[in-house]
Amino acid sequence: MRKYLLLYIILPGLFFAQQDSTKRIIPEKDSVYTTPFSGDSVAQKINENPYYIDSLNLVVKDVVISGNEITKDEIILREMKLKPGSKFTLRKYERDVNSIYNLGLFTKVDIIPLPGMGKQIVLDVDVQERWYILPLPTGGIEEGDWKKIWVGLNTRWENFRGRNETAGLYFRVFYNPSINVYYNVPWIGEDLHLFSSVNFGFSRIRNRSLEAVGKKSGSETIQSGETNFDNNRFNGMLTVGKYIKDGLSVFTDIGYNYLRVTQYAPGRTVSTNGKDRYVTIGAGVQFDSRNIHEYTTEGYYLRAGYKRFGLIDKTINYGRFQIESLSFIPLNLSGEYFITFATKIYTSLAIGGGVPIYNYEYLGYGEEFVRGWQGVAFEGENALTMYNEIRIPIFKPRYIKADKIPILRDIPVIKKLDLKHGLYFTILYDVGAVYNRDQNLKDVKFRSGTGIGLNFILPFGYVIRTEWHFRLGKPIVGRFGLSLNVKF
């Protein structure tokens, strides 16, 4: 993104003019403005130290938007710190590019400074809109058991009404069938900046608890042919929150949950009839300074909250504290080449009454496992896990014109797009455990694993993750993993 600072500010002879009420910037020979800070010496100083541009005291005269056919201008403008009358700085410039891209609405974002009179500049925010109605097929095999195959469809209408709102319908069939509808509004009130989401869902989830079928935690996950039962769930939740300042927000939520087991036995539900109904209410705080959400290489994320389970029906009566912390620390090795030390720490602590087994913390299922220990199930009331990666760029994310790719050049809806791609090599180390409240933490056995992987950065915000990992413990077992999203 920094190339535009040299191309559009430093080079002499650039020109612009304002055309009609749409505020689109176009060249016009009758209206030429050169910048007094042009020249090789300034360009050299910026190349040597990009933050030198801050000393030029550039002032933003206007901000215009181009390329947005559906997205409203104000959706982009409200994300920017560089507003008319503000001083132009490199930090604000890079922050604004990332903030607009993190909306998830565009395949590419450029902010192009155009020189004006004196030290004034006009910023042209040039975006490429992505597809907003996406019927995305999904599928997989749970725990490596071919009898646990499932397929689904996630249909999302992103950028609904051109205001970055999302309406969606998700369903899956065969193993663990479910359906979920949701609606998300990320910004309510221009200055108030509230946000809200609502979702309703039904699922029939195969029981994951080993204890519920007479097995010990630490055994292999329950296989499809073994005696087991289903949890039929209905749930709904409303979340409302408010942004306090950059990246900092608070939120509260309220939900209703209904669960019925297909075969009742003592301990499978809190009630004695195999049906549990309860209300949840929670609150928390979140901070997010990650540079790129889809594959982060710098920044921090923290989400801390408390949720109360059971308000009306005292049969269920407990609470849970949850803290999720992500850190991405870049290390400069040479020039513009950085590697990233990435860490995720997750803590979940239950307090109060007994926790139903269906609300236990689990490791070994889906994406929730210590790498190297997939397929071995652990369960308990509390959890403490730490995931670590060193992300090493083989080639950093970049763009290629779709019309340069033979298979895509004849597809009308794609050929004009810039497609993002990149490749990272990763070194992994995970450690974690789940445990019960009556256990002393020093007596809890933590499992650990390590490995290596390749992360493929794909267009439209997708990432393919391939890994080979093995457990640090006897027996040493290696395993290949493939996923369509990053671990964190």
DRENDRENTOR-55963 format. One record per residue (C-alpha): residue number from 1; residue in one letter; chain; x, y, z. Coordinates in steps of 0.05 Angstrom, whole numbers. Example, Ala and Ser with C-alpha at 12.3 -4.5 7.8 and 13.67 -1.06 7.14 Angstrom:
# DRENDRENTOR-55963
     i   aa   ch       xx       yy       zz
     1    a    A      246      -90      156
     2    s    A      273      -21      143
# end
This chain:
# DRENDRENTOR-55963
     i   aa   ch       xx       yy       zz
     1    m    A        0        0        0
     2    r    A       58       47       13
     3    k    A       75       50      -61
     4    y    A       19      101      -72
     5    l    A       53      149      -25
     6    l    A      111      152      -74
     7    l    A       71      147     -139
     8    y    A       18      199     -122
     9    i    A       51      247      -74
    10    i    A      125      249      -91
    11    l    A      125      245     -166
    12    p    A      116      314     -199
    13    g    A       66      332     -252
    14    l    A        6      298     -222
    15    f    A      -61      331     -232
    16    f    A     -133      324     -211
    17    a    A     -200      359     -215
    18    q    A     -266      350     -180
    19    q    A     -323      329     -226
    20    d    A     -397      341     -210
    21    s    A     -433      321     -146
    22    t    A     -407      249     -146
    23    k    A     -339      275     -124
    24    r    A     -300      229     -169
    25    i    A     -229      251     -182
    26    i    A     -208      252     -255
    27    p    A     -149      280     -295
    28    e    A     -162      347     -329
    29    k    A     -109      385     -368
    30    d    A     -138      453     -350
    31    s    A     -128      441     -277
    32    v    A      -57      419     -260
    33    y    A      -29      422     -190
    34    t    A       41      401     -173
    35    t    A       64      387     -103
    36    p    A      120      429      -72
    37    f    A      149      368      -37
    38    s    A      164      331     -102
    39    g    A      234      308     -119
    40    d    A      284      252     -115
    41    s    A      312      274      -47
    42    v    A      243      269      -13
    43    a    A      229      203      -48
    44    q    A      295      176      -23
    45    k    A      281      197       48
    46    i    A      213      163       47
    47    n    A      243      100       19
    48    e    A      294      100       75
    49    n    A      243      118      129
    50    p    A      169      115      108
    51    y    A      150      154      171
    52    y    A      188      214      143
    53    i    A      124      231      106
    54    d    A       93      251      173
    55    s    A      141      310      176
    56    l    A      113      338      110
    57    n    A       51      361      148
    58    l    A        3      341       93
    59    v    A      -70      359      105
    60    v    A     -130      320       78
    61    k    A     -174      366       37
    62    d    A     -227      314       17
    63    v    A     -241      240       15
    64    v    A     -276      208      -45
    65    i    A     -298      137      -57
    66    s    A     -293       98     -122
    67    g    A     -310       27     -142
    68    n    A     -369       19      -94
    69    e    A     -430        1     -134
    70    i    A     -470      -27      -76
    71    t    A     -435       -5      -12
    72    k    A     -457       63       14
    73    d    A     -402      116       19
    74    e    A     -414      127       93
    75    i    A     -400       53      109
    76    i    A     -329       64       84
    77    l    A     -320      136      109
    78    r    A     -340      119      181
    79    e    A     -282       70      185
    80    m    A     -230      123      169
    81    k    A     -188      167      215
    82    l    A     -164      208      156
    83    k    A     -220      257      149
    84    p    A     -223      326      115
    85    g    A     -180      374      155
    86    s    A     -139      320      190
    87    k    A      -64      313      185
    88    f    A      -40      256      140
    89    t    A        4      205      175
    90    l    A       30      138      153
    91    r    A        1      103      214
    92    k    A      -70      130      200
    93    y    A      -61      113      126
    94    e    A      -44       40      139
    95    r    A      -97       34      193
    96    d    A     -151       60      147
    97    v    A     -133       11       91
    98    n    A     -136      -48      139
    99    s    A     -200      -24      173
   100    i    A     -236      -18      106
   101    y    A     -210      -86       83
   102    n    A     -231     -118      149
   103    l    A     -303     -101      134
   104    g    A     -300     -163       92
   105    l    A     -336     -129       34
   106    f    A     -279     -119      -15
   107    t    A     -228     -163      -50
   108    k    A     -179     -104      -53
   109    v    A     -173      -35      -21
   110    d    A     -127       22      -42
   111    i    A     -124       93      -14
   112    i    A      -92      137      -67
   113    p    A      -67      206      -45
   114    l    A      -76      258     -100
   115    p    A      -37      324      -93
   116    g    A      -73      390      -89
   117    m    A      -57      462      -74
   118    g    A        1      472      -26
   119    k    A        5      415       23
   120    q    A      -67      393       13
   121    i    A      -83      324      -14
   122    v    A     -147      289      -35
   123    l    A     -155      215      -17
   124    d    A     -187      170      -68
   125    v    A     -210      106      -33
   126    d    A     -213       55      -90
   127    v    A     -247      -11      -73
   128    q    A     -264      -75     -110
   129    e    A     -329     -104      -85
   130    r    A     -335     -179      -74
   131    w    A     -396     -222      -86
   132    y    A     -446     -210      -31
   133    i    A     -495     -268      -41
   134    l    A     -453     -330      -29
   135    p    A     -483     -400      -27
   136    l    A     -421     -435       -1
   137    p    A     -422     -512        0
   138    t    A     -390     -543       61
   139    g    A     -375     -614       82
   140    g    A     -329     -658      122
   141    i    A     -315     -722      160
   142    e    A     -318     -718      236
   143    e    A     -261     -750      276
   144    g    A     -236     -787      214
   145    d    A     -297     -834      215
   146    w    A     -327     -842      145
   147    k    A     -394     -858      175
   148    k    A     -394     -788      204
   149    i    A     -395     -753      137
   150    w    A     -436     -689      130
   151    v    A     -451     -637       77
   152    g    A     -482     -568       84
   153    l    A     -495     -502       52
   154    n    A     -480     -434       82
   155    t    A     -520     -380       45
   156    r    A     -499     -310       65
   157    w    A     -526     -245       40
   158    e    A     -469     -199       60
   159    n    A     -472     -124       54
   160    f    A     -548     -127       57
   161    r    A     -578      -59       37
   162    g    A     -507      -36       22
   163    r    A     -495      -24       96
   164    n    A     -450      -82      116
   165    e    A     -509     -120      147
   166    t    A     -510     -195      141
   167    a    A     -569     -242      134
   168    g    A     -555     -316      131
   169    l    A     -583     -386      130
   170    y    A     -539     -446      146
   171    f    A     -558     -520      145
   172    r    A     -523     -587      145
   173    v    A     -549     -658      135
   174    f    A     -528     -730      150
   175    y    A     -482     -729      212
   176    n    A     -503     -677      265
   177    p    A     -556     -642      222
   178    s    A     -573     -571      239
   179    i    A     -604     -507      213
   180    n    A     -590     -436      235
   181    v    A     -615     -367      213
   182    y    A     -581     -303      234
   183    y    A     -579     -228      222
   184    n    A     -522     -181      241
   185    v    A     -520     -104      242
   186    p    A     -449      -80      258
   187    w    A     -464       -5      265
   188    i    A     -527       27      294
   189    g    A     -528      103      303
   190    e    A     -475      146      269
   191    d    A     -443      171      333
   192    l    A     -473      122      383
   193    h    A     -441       62      346
   194    l    A     -482        5      374
   195    f    A     -482      -64      343
   196    s    A     -531     -122      346
   197    s    A     -542     -193      323
   198    v    A     -597     -244      329
   199    n    A     -597     -318      313
   200    f    A     -642     -379      319
   201    g    A     -623     -451      308
   202    f    A     -642     -524      315
   203    s    A     -592     -582      316
   204    r    A     -590     -656      329
   205    i    A     -520     -667      357
   206    r    A     -491     -735      373
   207    n    A     -470     -738      446
   208    r    A     -395     -724      455
   209    s    A     -390     -742      529
   210    l    A     -351     -805      544
   211    e    A     -376     -805      616
   212    a    A     -448     -807      592
   213    v    A     -437     -874      557
   214    g    A     -393     -904      612
   215    k    A     -324     -889      584
   216    k    A     -266     -850      614
   217    s    A     -242     -782      591
   218    g    A     -180     -792      549
   219    s    A     -208     -849      508
   220    e    A     -218     -847      433
   221    t    A     -277     -807      409
   222    i    A     -343     -845      407
   223    q    A     -347     -883      342
   224    s    A     -410     -886      299
   225    g    A     -424     -959      314
   226    e    A     -421     -951      390
   227    t    A     -482     -943      435
   228    n    A     -498     -869      440
   229    f    A     -554     -818      440
   230    d    A     -571     -751      409
   231    n    A     -582     -682      439
   232    n    A     -638     -645      404
   233    r    A     -627     -571      415
   234    f    A     -666     -508      400
   235    n    A     -634     -441      417
   236    g    A     -642     -367      404
   237    m    A     -598     -309      423
   238    l    A     -599     -233      419
   239    t    A     -534     -194      427
   240    v    A     -528     -118      435
   241    g    A     -463      -80      444
   242    k    A     -428      -13      437
   243    y    A     -360        9      412
   244    i    A     -325       53      463
   245    k    A     -265       73      421
   246    d    A     -218       43      369
   247    g    A     -225      -32      373
   248    l    A     -256      -31      443
   249    s    A     -327      -52      454
   250    v    A     -374      -79      508
   251    f    A     -432     -126      497
   252    t    A     -489     -163      530
   253    d    A     -531     -221      507
   254    i    A     -593     -260      527
   255    g    A     -613     -328      502
   256    y    A     -662     -385      509
   257    n    A     -643     -458      504
   258    y    A     -683     -522      500
   259    l    A     -651     -591      500
   260    r    A     -681     -660      496
   261    v    A     -642     -726      496
   262    t    A     -667     -783      452
   263    q    A     -653     -834      506
   264    y    A     -657     -811      578
   265    a    A     -611     -837      632
   266    p    A     -591     -803      698
   267    g    A     -537     -751      686
   268    r    A     -553     -738      613
   269    t    A     -597     -679      632
   270    v    A     -605     -641      697
   271    s    A     -680     -653      698
   272    t    A     -708     -723      709
   273    n    A     -751     -724      646
   274    g    A     -695     -716      594
   275    k    A     -713     -644      578
   276    d    A     -675     -582      600
   277    r    A     -699     -511      590
   278    y    A     -658     -451      612
   279    v    A     -644     -377      599
   280    t    A     -574     -349      593
   281    i    A     -552     -277      602
   282    g    A     -481     -252      593
   283    a    A     -437     -191      586
   284    g    A     -366     -178      566
   285    v    A     -313     -134      535
   286    q    A     -273     -141      471
   287    f    A     -210     -108      444
   288    d    A     -185     -118      373
   289    s    A     -124      -87      340
   290    r    A     -108     -142      289
   291    n    A      -83     -117      222
   292    i    A     -118     -167      177
   293    h    A     -173     -211      207
   294    e    A     -172     -267      156
   295    y    A      -98     -282      169
   296    t    A      -67     -239      222
   297    t    A        8     -223      224
   298    e    A        7     -165      274
   299    g    A      -37     -141      331
   300    y    A      -77     -165      391
   301    y    A     -146     -191      406
   302    l    A     -179     -200      475
   303    r    A     -249     -222      492
   304    a    A     -270     -232      564
   305    g    A     -340     -246      588
   306    y    A     -385     -278      640
   307    k    A     -448     -317      624
   308    r    A     -501     -339      673
   309    f    A     -538     -405      658
   310    g    A     -607     -409      690
   311    l    A     -649     -351      715
   312    i    A     -720     -375      720
   313    d    A     -711     -451      726
   314    k    A     -665     -460      785
   315    t    A     -652     -532      764
   316    i    A     -595     -504      722
   317    n    A     -557     -453      763
   318    y    A     -484     -439      747
   319    g    A     -440     -387      713
   320    r    A     -379     -388      667
   321    f    A     -321     -340      657
   322    q    A     -287     -343      589
   323    i    A     -224     -307      567
   324    e    A     -196     -312      497
   325    s    A     -130     -277      483
   326    l    A      -94     -273      416
   327    s    A      -26     -241      403
   328    f    A       11     -233      338
   329    i    A       81     -205      347
   330    p    A      122     -191      283
   331    l    A      197     -199      282
   332    n    A      235     -161      228
   333    l    A      290     -204      198
   334    s    A      311     -159      141
   335    g    A      281     -101      102
   336    e    A      207     -114       93
   337    y    A      212     -188      112
   338    f    A      176     -206      177
   339    i    A      158     -270      212
   340    t    A      102     -272      264
   341    f    A       99     -305      332
   342    a    A       25     -321      342
   343    t    A       -7     -345      406
   344    k    A      -78     -361      428
   345    i    A      -95     -372      501
   346    y    A     -165     -396      520
   347    t    A     -190     -402      592
   348    s    A     -260     -424      614
   349    l    A     -278     -429      688
   350    a    A     -345     -452      715
   351    i    A     -373     -428      782
   352    g    A     -436     -442      822
   353    g    A     -479     -504      813
   354    g    A     -465     -567      773
   355    v    A     -451     -562      698
   356    p    A     -492     -607      652
   357    i    A     -449     -655      612
   358    y    A     -474     -625      546
   359    n    A     -444     -558      568
   360    y    A     -376     -587      587
   361    e    A     -312     -563      554
   362    y    A     -286     -613      504
   363    l    A     -221     -627      468
   364    g    A     -215     -676      410
   365    y    A     -276     -658      369
   366    g    A     -281     -614      307
   367    e    A     -229     -558      309
   368    e    A     -224     -560      385
   369    f    A     -163     -603      397
   370    v    A      -90     -599      416
   371    r    A      -55     -614      351
   372    g    A      -27     -684      353
   373    w    A      -86     -708      397
   374    q    A     -143     -705      347
   375    g    A     -189     -765      356
   376    v    A     -175     -771      430
   377    a    A     -231     -740      472
   378    f    A     -224     -702      537
   379    e    A     -280     -669      577
   380    g    A     -288     -628      640
   381    e    A     -320     -567      671
   382    n    A     -260     -521      658
   383    a    A     -210     -512      602
   384    l    A     -141     -481      593
   385    t    A     -107     -485      525
   386    m    A      -51     -449      489
   387    y    A      -38     -453      414
   388    n    A       26     -427      384
   389    e    A       50     -415      313
   390    i    A      109     -384      279
   391    r    A       83     -357      213
   392    i    A      138     -351      161
   393    p    A      121     -321       93
   394    i    A      143     -360       33
   395    f    A      112     -305       -8
   396    k    A       71     -251       25
   397    p    A       -1     -237        3
   398    r    A       -4     -203      -65
   399    y    A      -53     -195     -122
   400    i    A      -59     -222     -192
   401    k    A     -108     -200     -246
   402    a    A     -159     -255     -259
   403    d    A     -153     -244     -334
   404    k    A      -80     -267     -329
   405    i    A     -103     -336     -308
   406    p    A     -125     -378     -368
   407    i    A     -181     -415     -332
   408    l    A     -212     -350     -306
   409    r    A     -201     -300     -362
   410    d    A     -266     -320     -398
   411    i    A     -311     -317     -336
   412    p    A     -345     -248     -338
   413    v    A     -358     -240     -264
   414    i    A     -286     -257     -245
   415    k    A     -240     -233     -300
   416    k    A     -239     -160     -277
   417    l    A     -221     -176     -205
   418    d    A     -154     -173     -170
   419    l    A     -145     -240     -134
   420    k    A     -107     -243      -69
   421    h    A      -60     -301      -57
   422    g    A       -2     -318      -12
   423    l    A       34     -376       23
   424    y    A       61     -384       94
   425    f    A      101     -439      126
   426    t    A       83     -451      199
   427    i    A      117     -484      259
   428    l    A       66     -507      312
   429    y    A       65     -522      386
   430    d    A        1     -532      427
   431    v    A      -12     -550      499
   432    g    A      -78     -555      537
   433    a    A     -124     -592      584
   434    v    A     -196     -596      608
   435    y    A     -209     -611      681
   436    n    A     -261     -609      736
   437    r    A     -267     -559      793
   438    d    A     -250     -611      846
   439    q    A     -182     -621      814
   440    n    A     -120     -582      835
   441    l    A      -91     -548      774
   442    k    A      -21     -574      790
   443    d    A      -48     -645      786
   444    v    A      -81     -634      718
   445    k    A      -46     -671      661
   446    f    A      -34     -625      602
   447    r    A      -27     -654      532
   448    s    A       20     -623      481
   449    g    A       35     -631      407
   450    t    A       78     -600      353
   451    g    A       84     -600      277
   452    i    A       92     -560      214
   453    g    A       43     -534      162
   454    l    A       28     -494      100
   455    n    A      -25     -439       99
   456    f    A      -51     -419       31
   457    i    A      -81     -349       27
   458    l    A     -138     -350      -24
   459    p    A     -183     -297      -55
   460    f    A     -247     -273      -20
   461    g    A     -217     -282       49
   462    y    A     -209     -357       49
   463    v    A     -149     -396       77
   464    i    A     -132     -470       66
   465    r    A      -90     -499      123
   466    t    A      -51     -563      114
   467    e    A      -11     -591      172
   468    w    A       28     -651      195
   469    h    A       28     -655      271
   470    f    A       45     -707      324
   471    r    A       33     -713      399
   472    l    A       88     -703      450
   473    g    A       73     -764      491
   474    k    A       71     -839      485
   475    p    A       54     -867      437
   476    i    A       80     -815      388
   477    v    A       28     -810      334
   478    g    A       34     -768      271
   479    r    A      -27     -743      233
   480    f    A      -41     -702      171
   481    g    A      -93     -646      177
   482    l    A     -132     -606      126
   483    s    A     -177     -548      143
   484    l    A     -212     -491      106
   485    n    A     -197     -440      159
   486    v    A     -141     -417      204
   487    k    A     -133     -445      274
   488    f    A     -136     -374      301
# end
